[in-house]
Amino acid sequence: MHKLFIWLAIAVMLACPVRAQDTSPQSGSVTSAPAPTGLGAILADNAQKIARPSRMTIGPVIDEIAASGPGASRFLQAWADKRVGLRESDDAVFIIKRVGQDYALSDPVTGEDAGTAPRSEIKEVKPNSGVRALIGAALVKFLLSDPDPSKRREALQAIERDGEASHLAPLRASIPDETDPKIKAEKQRLERLLTIRFGKESAERIAAIESFGSDTGLDLRGTLNPLVATRRSAFAGAPEGNVADELKPGRDISDAEAYALLVEAKMAPARISASEVQRALAAHVVNGQVGGLPLSEMSDPKAREQAYAALAKAGEVPQRLTDAEAQKLVEAHSYADIYAEPDPDVTAAAEAGLTRVSRQVSLMQGADLGLDALSLASIYFLAAIGLAITFGVMRVINMAHGEFITMGAYTGYVVQLFVPDKTLSVLVALPLAFAITFGAGVAMERLVIRYLYKRPLETLLASFGISIALQQLFKNIFGTQARPLTSPPWLEGALQFNDIVSISYIRIAIFVLALVFLALYLWVMRRTRLGLEVRAVTQNPSMAASMGINPDRINMLAFGFGSGIAGIAGVAIGLFAKVTSEMGQDYIVQSFMTVVVGGVGSIFGTLAGATLIGGLQKSIEWLNPSNTLAAQTYMILFIIIFIQFRPRGIIALKGRAAGD
């Protein structure tokens, strides 16, 4: 009876419908959680795929996450950084951070704190490099539209370094909404470069190539060059693919190279060398015979070939082709250079683009060479302008002129020891170097040169001796090591016109300084009483003395003025050249050549001579960049020949001064 009651109760319970839980707040019963949407739903549906990602299957999931809206960028970045974990009890996905022996959990959608969990309950998600690449591509669209301009620039730089086809669509989508003009221009340029590489249609790729015109950017050249890269291949019939050039053995390639291509393509066996044949024969000697032939006959090449053929027929060594058989194989196949890019229209456009770029690069290289030549000419002119006075006007061969340049450079070095501000030190060093070398020049003229006028050989020897003495004095005071003469910060770097043409700010400053001293020389010699008296004494000392001019005093001041300019040149040159006791010797020969080639006594001749020598030296160095010493040798030979045909220089003096 008791059992019957129990079974009756069970039957009643099964017959009655179960009441659903009331979801109204007034019912007081437990409410069910709302179904996740957006990113949360995607993560819930694909938790196991995220935990065990594969490059072949995870792509669609990543695309869904990227398009899901809020929180997508945060989650993708955490996933790429290996900061995502899966709670194994319920497959819930979190952004994780290690805290001692536990993980701090964050909601992947909102980023809010989701508590902690022991490390044993969380499985770290560690995507491989292939999956991270897919995640990175998905992140690009967020970074390209990030409110922070620096983040957008970082995204562009990342694409420039390692662009992929997947970057093209998000890059294009970000361009219309870009507010920064510079970043927008960078995006547009990068979009065209990616179109050249990854565009789906030939027409759009060709249009992107042609849009650059004669642009010489390294990024463009780096994009076009792979399109015209070729690989050399052998073919059983006619060449297949985008053929760049068909090759004939014996004309375009050697027979040996052609056979090597056949071996690479597995169309012919590898050739066996004579030494390998000998080693094989030595390894198969049996009872004094090899391949059925006695060892005594192995000195004959034909016997060795016959013995090896017998061994090959027996399968004991690899088959060896004769030269005739190898030649026959070579002639039976065709060979060609094949473009890596399969589309012939694209390669034709790339070739045309590179031709335009090459032509423009040549023009730019010419302009850069011209700037280098102009820069070197300004250095030579600055070094020679003082010599143009002492030698060109006074006819004094001063071999110590280079040491006055060195004296000026050391003056700048000493000033910087006491004046740490580089700009102020240069401003102090320029007039101080002029004063010191002016005084040294006056002392040299008063003590030595005044007694040797009209005696050029004795003047040369005396000044040469003074040059050696000054070099030794510099070594005793400053040592033999190079001393630093540091340029101001605003002279560091270079003026960059493009990837090819540039010129350093120091060389620009020297060019400007050379022009300033050209103007100063013209003003002194043509607009001042000193210049008038110098010209008068140079042309006719007796007549000048009869007019009340003191020739000794004028010679002293002129020599000091020329030496002072050399000192200023030393400060300028020392800003980019090493300052040593032999520094002046590097410029003394070029200074004399500048004055002589330009025309003795003419400042504009000195300018023309500096331009000619600077341009000639740079041109020879460009033709033979590995040997600058040879360039100087050829330059001196050219000047010797030039003087034979024009001994008075480029701009020769006329009248009585020319005769003197």
MIKOLDREN-106096 format. One record per residue (C-alpha): residue in three letters; x, y, z. Coordinates in steps of 0.5 Angstrom, whole numbers, padded with zeros to 4 digits, always signed. Layout:
N
alaXYZ;...
This chain:
660
met+0000+0000+0000;his+0006+0005+0002;lys+0009+0003-0005;leu+0003+0004-0009;phe+0002+0011-0006;ile+0009+0013-0008;trp+0008+0011-0015;leu+0001+0015-0015;ala+0005+0021-0013;ile+0010+0021-0018;ala+0005+0020-0023;val+0001+0026-0021;met+0008+0030-0021;leu+0009+0028-0028;ala+0003+0029-0030;cys+0003+0037-0028;pro+0006+0042-0032;val+0012+0045-0029;arg+0011+0053-0028;ala+0016+0057-0032;gln+0020+0062-0027;asp+0018+0068-0027;thr+0022+0074-0030;ser+0018+0079-0027;pro+0022+0083-0021;gln+0016+0083-0017;ser+0016+0075-0017;gly+0022+0075-0013;ser+0025+0069-0017;val+0032+0068-0020;thr+0032+0072-0027;ser+0036+0069-0033;ala+0042+0073-0035;pro+0041+0076-0042;ala+0044+0073-0048;pro+0051+0076-0050;thr+0051+0081-0056;gly+0056+0084-0060;leu+0064+0082-0058;gly+0061+0078-0052;ala+0057+0074-0057;ile+0063+0072-0062;leu+0067+0071-0056;ala+0062+0066-0053;asp+0061+0062-0059;asn+0068+0062-0061;ala+0072+0061-0055;gln+0075+0054-0057;lys+0077+0057-0063;ile+0081+0063-0060;ala+0084+0058-0055;arg+0087+0054-0060;pro+0087+0058-0066;ser+0090+0056-0073;arg+0091+0061-0079;met+0087+0057-0083;thr+0081+0057-0079;ile+0081+0063-0075;gly+0081+0069-0080;pro+0073+0069-0080;val+0073+0070-0073;ile+0078+0075-0073;asp+0074+0079-0078;glu+0068+0078-0074;ile+0071+0081-0068;ala+0074+0087-0072;ala+0067+0089-0074;ser+0064+0088-0067;gly+0064+0095-0065;pro+0066+0097-0058;gly+0072+0093-0054;ala+0074+0090-0061;ser+0081+0094-0061;arg+0082+0093-0054;phe+0081+0085-0054;leu+0085+0084-0061;gln+0091+0088-0058;ala+0091+0084-0052;trp+0090+0078-0056;ala+0096+0080-0060;asp+0100+0081-0054;lys+0098+0074-0051;arg+0094+0077-0045;val+0088+0073-0046;gly+0086+0067-0042;leu+0080+0062-0042;arg+0077+0060-0036;glu+0076+0052-0037;ser+0070+0051-0032;asp+0066+0055-0037;asp+0070+0057-0043;ala+0069+0065-0041;val+0074+0069-0045;phe+0078+0075-0041;ile+0084+0079-0041;ile+0089+0077-0036;lys+0094+0080-0032;arg+0099+0076-0028;val+0099+0078-0020;gly+0103+0073-0016;gln+0100+0066-0017;asp+0093+0069-0019;tyr+0091+0072-0025;ala+0087+0079-0025;leu+0081+0078-0030;ser+0078+0084-0034;asp+0072+0084-0038;pro+0074+0083-0046;val+0068+0088-0048;thr+0068+0093-0043;gly+0075+0093-0040;glu+0072+0093-0033;asp+0075+0089-0027;ala+0072+0082-0027;gly+0076+0079-0020;thr+0081+0074-0020;ala+0082+0067-0021;pro+0088+0062-0020;arg+0093+0060-0025;ser+0090+0053-0025;glu+0084+0055-0027;ile+0086+0060-0033;lys+0089+0057-0040;glu+0093+0062-0043;val+0092+0064-0050;lys+0098+0064-0054;pro+0097+0065-0062;asn+0103+0063-0066;ser+0106+0068-0071;gly+0101+0067-0077;val+0095+0068-0072;arg+0099+0075-0070;ala+0100+0077-0077;leu+0092+0076-0078;ile+0091+0080-0071;gly+0096+0085-0073;ala+0092+0086-0080;ala+0086+0087-0077;leu+0088+0092-0072;val+0091+0096-0077;lys+0084+0099-0079;phe+0083+0102-0072;leu+0090+0105-0071;leu+0089+0108-0078;ser+0083+0112-0075;asp+0086+0113-0068;pro+0085+0120-0065;asp+0092+0120-0063;pro+0096+0123-0069;ser+0102+0119-0067;lys+0099+0113-0067;arg+0096+0114-0074;arg+0104+0115-0076;glu+0106+0109-0072;ala+0101+0105-0076;leu+0103+0108-0083;gln+0111+0106-0081;ala+0109+0099-0079;ile+0105+0098-0086;glu+0111+0101-0089;arg+0116+0096-0086;asp+0112+0090-0087;gly+0106+0092-0092;glu+0101+0086-0093;ala+0095+0086-0098;ser+0090+0086-0092;his+0093+0093-0090;leu+0090+0096-0097;ala+0083+0096-0096;pro+0083+0099-0089;leu+0088+0104-0091;arg+0084+0106-0097;ala+0078+0107-0092;ser+0082+0111-0087;ile+0084+0116-0092;pro+0077+0120-0093;asp+0076+0122-0086;glu+0084+0124-0085;thr+0084+0131-0082;asp+0092+0132-0082;pro+0094+0134-0089;lys+0101+0131-0088;ile+0098+0124-0085;lys+0093+0124-0091;ala+0099+0125-0096;glu+0103+0120-0093;lys+0097+0115-0093;gln+0095+0117-0100;arg+0102+0115-0102;leu+0103+0109-0098;glu+0096+0107-0101;arg+0099+0108-0108;leu+0105+0104-0106;leu+0101+0098-0104;thr+0096+0098-0110;ile+0102+0097-0114;arg+0104+0091-0110;phe+0097+0088-0108;gly+0092+0091-0113;lys+0087+0086-0116;glu+0087+0089-0123;ser+0092+0091-0128;ala+0089+0097-0129;glu+0089+0100-0122;arg+0097+0098-0121;ile+0099+0101-0128;ala+0095+0107-0126;ala+0099+0107-0119;ile+0105+0106-0122;glu+0104+0112-0127;ser+0102+0117-0122;phe+0109+0117-0119;gly+0111+0120-0125;ser+0119+0121-0124;asp+0119+0121-0117;thr+0125+0119-0114;gly+0123+0116-0107;leu+0127+0110-0105;asp+0120+0107-0103;leu+0118+0107-0110;arg+0124+0104-0113;gly+0124+0099-0107;thr+0117+0097-0110;leu+0118+0097-0117;asn+0125+0093-0117;pro+0121+0087-0115;leu+0116+0087-0120;val+0122+0087-0126;ala+0126+0082-0122;thr+0128+0076-0126;arg+0129+0068-0125;arg+0133+0064-0130;ser+0130+0058-0132;ala+0131+0052-0137;phe+0125+0049-0141;ala+0123+0043-0145;gly+0120+0047-0150;ala+0118+0054-0151;pro+0119+0059-0145;glu+0113+0060-0141;gly+0111+0065-0136;asn+0112+0073-0137;val+0119+0072-0141;ala+0124+0078-0140;asp+0129+0075-0145;glu+0130+0069-0148;leu+0137+0066-0148;lys+0142+0063-0153;pro+0147+0058-0150;gly+0154+0060-0152;arg+0152+0067-0154;asp+0148+0070-0148;ile+0150+0064-0143;ser+0155+0059-0143;asp+0154+0052-0144;ala+0156+0050-0137;glu+0151+0055-0134;ala+0146+0052-0139;tyr+0147+0045-0136;ala+0147+0048-0129;leu+0140+0050-0130;leu+0138+0044-0133;val+0140+0040-0127;glu+0137+0045-0122;ala+0130+0044-0126;lys+0132+0036-0126;met+0132+0036-0133;ala+0139+0033-0133;pro+0143+0029-0128;ala+0149+0032-0125;arg+0156+0032-0129;ile+0161+0028-0126;ser+0168+0031-0126;ala+0174+0027-0128;ser+0177+0027-0120;glu+0170+0024-0118;val+0171+0019-0124;gln+0178+0017-0121;arg+0176+0017-0114;ala+0170+0012-0116;leu+0175+0008-0120;ala+0180+0007-0114;ala+0174+0005-0110;his+0172-0001-0115;val+0179-0004-0116;val+0178-0012-0116;asn+0184-0017-0117;gly+0188-0011-0121;gln+0182-0009-0125;val+0177-0004-0126;gly+0171-0005-0130;gly+0174-0011-0133;leu+0180-0007-0135;pro+0187-0008-0132;leu+0190-0002-0128;ser+0196-0001-0132;glu+0191+0002-0137;met+0188+0007-0133;ser+0193+0012-0135;asp+0189+0013-0141;pro+0183+0018-0141;lys+0179+0013-0146;ala+0181+0007-0142;arg+0178+0011-0136;glu+0172+0013-0139;gln+0171+0006-0142;ala+0172+0003-0135;tyr+0167+0008-0131;ala+0162+0006-0137;ala+0162-0001-0135;leu+0161+0000-0128;ala+0155+0005-0129;lys+0152-0001-0134;ala+0153-0005-0128;gly+0149+0000-0123;glu+0155+0000-0119;val+0156+0008-0120;pro+0152+0014-0123;gln+0151+0014-0130;arg+0156+0019-0133;leu+0154+0023-0139;thr+0160+0025-0144;asp+0161+0032-0147;ala+0157+0030-0153;glu+0151+0028-0149;ala+0151+0034-0145;gln+0152+0039-0151;lys+0146+0035-0154;leu+0142+0036-0148;val+0143+0043-0147;glu+0141+0044-0155;ala+0135+0041-0154;his+0132+0045-0149;ser+0131+0053-0148;tyr+0133+0058-0143;ala+0130+0065-0141;asp+0130+0070-0136;ile+0122+0070-0133;tyr+0119+0076-0129;ala+0117+0074-0122;glu+0111+0079-0123;pro+0106+0074-0128;asp+0103+0080-0131;pro+0107+0083-0137;asp+0103+0090-0137;val+0105+0091-0130;thr+0112+0089-0131;ala+0112+0094-0138;ala+0109+0099-0133;ala+0114+0098-0128;glu+0120+0098-0133;ala+0118+0105-0136;gly+0117+0108-0129;leu+0124+0105-0127;thr+0127+0108-0133;arg+0124+0115-0131;val+0126+0114-0124;ser+0133+0113-0127;arg+0133+0119-0131;gln+0131+0123-0126;val+0136+0120-0121;ser+0142+0121-0126;leu+0140+0129-0126;met+0139+0129-0118;gln+0146+0126-0118;gly+0149+0131-0123;ala+0146+0136-0118;asp+0149+0133-0112;leu+0155+0133-0115;gly+0155+0140-0117;leu+0153+0142-0110;asp+0159+0138-0108;ala+0164+0141-0113;leu+0161+0148-0111;ser+0162+0147-0103;leu+0169+0144-0105;ala+0171+0150-0109;ser+0168+0155-0103;ile+0173+0151-0098;tyr+0179+0152-0103;phe+0177+0160-0105;leu+0177+0161-0097;ala+0183+0158-0096;ala+0186+0162-0102;ile+0183+0168-0101;gly+0189+0170-0096;leu+0194+0168-0101;ala+0191+0172-0107;ile+0194+0178-0103;thr+0200+0175-0101;phe+0202+0172-0107;gly+0197+0175-0112;val+0198+0182-0111;met+0205+0182-0107;arg+0208+0177-0111;val+0211+0174-0105;ile+0211+0166-0105;asn+0209+0164-0097;met+0210+0157-0096;ala+0207+0158-0089;his+0200+0160-0091;gly+0198+0153-0089;glu+0201+0154-0082;phe+0197+0161-0081;ile+0190+0157-0083;thr+0193+0151-0078;met+0194+0157-0073;gly+0187+0160-0074;ala+0184+0153-0073;tyr+0188+0152-0066;thr+0185+0159-0064;gly+0178+0156-0065;tyr+0180+0150-0061;val+0183+0154-0055;val+0177+0159-0055;gln+0172+0153-0054;leu+0176+0151-0048;phe+0174+0157-0044;val+0167+0159-0048;pro+0163+0152-0047;asp+0157+0156-0051;lys+0159+0153-0059;thr+0156+0159-0062;leu+0159+0164-0058;ser+0166+0161-0058;val+0165+0161-0066;leu+0163+0168-0066;val+0169+0170-0061;ala+0174+0165-0065;leu+0173+0169-0072;pro+0176+0176-0070;leu+0181+0173-0065;ala+0184+0168-0070;phe+0184+0174-0075;ala+0188+0178-0070;ile+0193+0173-0068;thr+0195+0171-0075;phe+0195+0178-0077;gly+0200+0179-0072;ala+0204+0173-0074;gly+0204+0175-0081;val+0206+0182-0079;ala+0212+0179-0075;met+0214+0175-0081;glu+0214+0180-0086;arg+0218+0185-0081;leu+0223+0180-0079;val+0224+0176-0086;ile+0220+0177-0092;arg+0222+0185-0092;tyr+0229+0183-0094;leu+0227+0178-0099;tyr+0222+0182-0104;lys+0224+0181-0111;arg+0228+0175-0109;pro+0223+0169-0110;leu+0227+0163-0109;glu+0230+0166-0102;thr+0223+0168-0100;leu+0220+0161-0102;leu+0226+0157-0098;ala+0225+0162-0092;ser+0218+0161-0092;phe+0218+0154-0092;gly+0223+0154-0086;ile+0218+0158-0082;ser+0213+0153-0084;ile+0217+0147-0081;ala+0218+0151-0075;leu+0211+0153-0074;gln+0209+0145-0075;gln+0214+0143-0070;leu+0211+0149-0065;phe+0204+0146-0066;lys+0206+0139-0064;asn+0210+0142-0058;ile+0204+0146-0055;phe+0198+0141-0058;gly+0201+0134-0059;thr+0200+0130-0065;gln+0193+0128-0064;ala+0187+0131-0067;arg+0184+0137-0063;pro+0176+0138-0064;leu+0173+0144-0066;thr+0166+0143-0065;ser+0161+0146-0069;pro+0154+0150-0066;pro+0148+0146-0066;trp+0145+0150-0071;leu+0150+0148-0076;glu+0149+0140-0075;gly+0146+0136-0080;ala+0144+0137-0087;leu+0139+0141-0092;gln+0136+0135-0095;phe+0132+0137-0102;asn+0131+0129-0103;asp+0133+0122-0102;ile+0139+0124-0107;val+0141+0131-0106;ser+0143+0134-0100;ile+0149+0139-0097;ser+0151+0140-0090;tyr+0150+0146-0086;ile+0157+0147-0085;arg+0159+0147-0092;ile+0153+0152-0093;ala+0156+0157-0088;ile+0163+0156-0091;phe+0160+0158-0098;val+0157+0164-0095;leu+0163+0166-0091;ala+0167+0165-0098;leu+0162+0170-0101;val+0163+0175-0095;phe+0170+0175-0095;leu+0170+0176-0103;ala+0166+0182-0102;leu+0170+0185-0096;tyr+0176+0184-0100;leu+0173+0188-0106;trp+0171+0193-0101;val+0178+0194-0098;met+0182+0194-0105;arg+0177+0198-0108;arg+0173+0203-0103;thr+0179+0204-0098;arg+0185+0208-0098;leu+0189+0202-0096;gly+0187+0198-0102;leu+0188+0204-0106;glu+0195+0205-0103;val+0196+0197-0104;arg+0195+0197-0111;ala+0199+0203-0112;val+0205+0200-0109;thr+0204+0193-0113;gln+0204+0197-0119;asn+0210+0202-0118;pro+0213+0203-0111;ser+0218+0208-0113;met+0212+0213-0116;ala+0208+0211-0110;ala+0213+0213-0105;ser+0214+0220-0109;met+0207+0221-0107;gly+0208+0220-0100;ile+0206+0213-0099;asn+0210+0209-0095;pro+0211+0202-0099;asp+0214+0198-0093;arg+0208+0200-0088;ile+0203+0198-0094;asn+0207+0191-0095;met+0207+0190-0088;leu+0199+0191-0087;ala+0198+0187-0094;phe+0201+0181-0092;gly+0198+0182-0085;phe+0191+0182-0088;gly+0192+0176-0092;ser+0195+0172-0086;gly+0189+0174-0082;ile+0184+0172-0087;ala+0188+0165-0087;gly+0187+0165-0080;ile+0179+0166-0081;ala+0179+0160-0086;gly+0182+0156-0081;val+0177+0157-0076;ala+0172+0155-0082;ile+0175+0149-0084;gly+0177+0146-0077;leu+0169+0146-0076;phe+0169+0140-0081;ala+0176+0138-0082;lys+0181+0135-0077;val+0185+0140-0073;thr+0192+0137-0073;ser+0199+0141-0074;glu+0199+0138-0081;met+0192+0141-0083;gly+0195+0147-0087;gln+0199+0142-0091;asp+0192+0139-0094;tyr+0190+0146-0097;ile+0197+0150-0099;val+0198+0146-0105;gln+0191+0147-0107;ser+0191+0154-0105;phe+0197+0156-0110;met+0194+0152-0116;thr+0187+0156-0114;val+0191+0163-0115;val+0196+0161-0121;val+0190+0157-0125;gly+0185+0163-0124;gly+0190+0168-0125;val+0195+0172-0121;gly+0193+0178-0118;ser+0186+0177-0120;ile+0181+0176-0114;phe+0175+0174-0119;gly+0181+0169-0122;thr+0182+0166-0116;leu+0174+0165-0115;ala+0174+0162-0122;gly+0180+0158-0121;ala+0177+0155-0114;thr+0171+0153-0118;leu+0175+0150-0123;ile+0179+0146-0119;gly+0173+0144-0114;gly+0169+0142-0120;leu+0175+0138-0123;gln+0177+0134-0117;lys+0169+0132-0115;ser+0168+0130-0122;ile+0175+0125-0122;glu+0173+0123-0115;trp+0166+0121-0118;leu+0169+0117-0124;asn+0174+0114-0119;pro+0171+0114-0112;ser+0175+0108-0109;asn+0182+0112-0110;thr+0182+0120-0108;leu+0189+0120-0108;ala+0189+0118-0116;ala+0184+0124-0117;gln+0188+0129-0114;thr+0194+0126-0118;tyr+0190+0127-0125;met+0188+0134-0123;ile+0195+0136-0122;leu+0196+0133-0129;phe+0191+0137-0132;ile+0193+0143-0129;ile+0200+0143-0131;ile+0197+0142-0138;phe+0192+0147-0137;ile+0198+0152-0135;gln+0202+0150-0142;phe+0196+0153-0146;arg+0194+0159-0141;pro+0200+0161-0137;arg+0197+0167-0134;gly+0191+0163-0132;ile+0183+0164-0133;ile+0183+0171-0132;ala+0189+0175-0134;leu+0191+0182-0132;lys+0192+0187-0137;gly+0197+0193-0138;arg+0203+0194-0134;ala+0201+0190-0128;ala+0201+0184-0133;gly+0208+0185-0135;asp+0210+0186-0128;
